[in-house]
Amino acid sequence: MDYTALYRQAMADGATDYAQTIVTCAVQAAQAGAITPKDVAALVAEVKTHGGVRHGGLW
């Protein structure tokens, strides 16, 4: 699953709650080893371009 693309689209649509949900899902996927560190880094970079999200102190 391309969490970065999903996040980018949610932000483009103004769906910030959905964008936060995507980040939450990506964190859980990373913890389960279901996505690569490269995928996580790409999502983090995208989140930072939008000023971050409020998610338990992440980013």
C-alpha positions in Angstrom: 0.0 0.0 0.0 1.4 3.4 -0.9 0.7 5.4 2.3 2.6 8.4 0.9 0.3 8.7 -2.1 -2.8 8.2 0.1 -1.6 10.9 2.5 -0.8 13.3 -0.3 -4.2 12.8 -1.8 -6.0 13.2 1.5 -4.1 16.5 2.1 -4.9 17.7 -1.4 -8.6 17.0 -0.7 -8.4 18.8 2.7 -9.2 15.6 4.5 -6.9 16.1 7.4 -8.6 13.6 9.7 -8.2 11.0 7.1 -4.6 12.0 6.6 -4.0 11.4 10.3 -5.7 8.0 10.0 -3.3 7.1 7.2 -0.3 8.0 9.3 -1.7 5.9 12.2 -2.1 2.9 9.8 1.4 3.4 8.4 2.9 3.5 11.9 1.1 0.3 12.7 2.3 -1.3 9.4 5.9 -0.2 10.2 5.7 -1.7 13.7 4.5 -5.0 12.1 7.3 -4.9 9.6 4.8 -4.7 6.7 6.4 -1.6 5.1 10.0 -0.8 4.5 12.1 1.9 6.1 12.2 3.5 2.7 8.4 3.7 2.7 8.4 5.2 6.2 11.0 7.8 5.2 9.0 8.8 2.2 5.9 9.3 4.3 7.8 11.2 6.9 9.2 13.5 4.3 5.7 14.1 2.8 4.2 14.8 6.3 6.9 17.3 7.0 6.1 19.2 3.8 2.6 19.7 5.2 3.8 20.9 8.6 3.4 17.6 10.3 0.4 16.0 12.0 -0.6 15.7 15.6 -0.2 12.1 16.3 1.0 11.1 19.7 4.1 13.3 19.4 5.2 11.8 16.1 6.7 14.3 13.6 
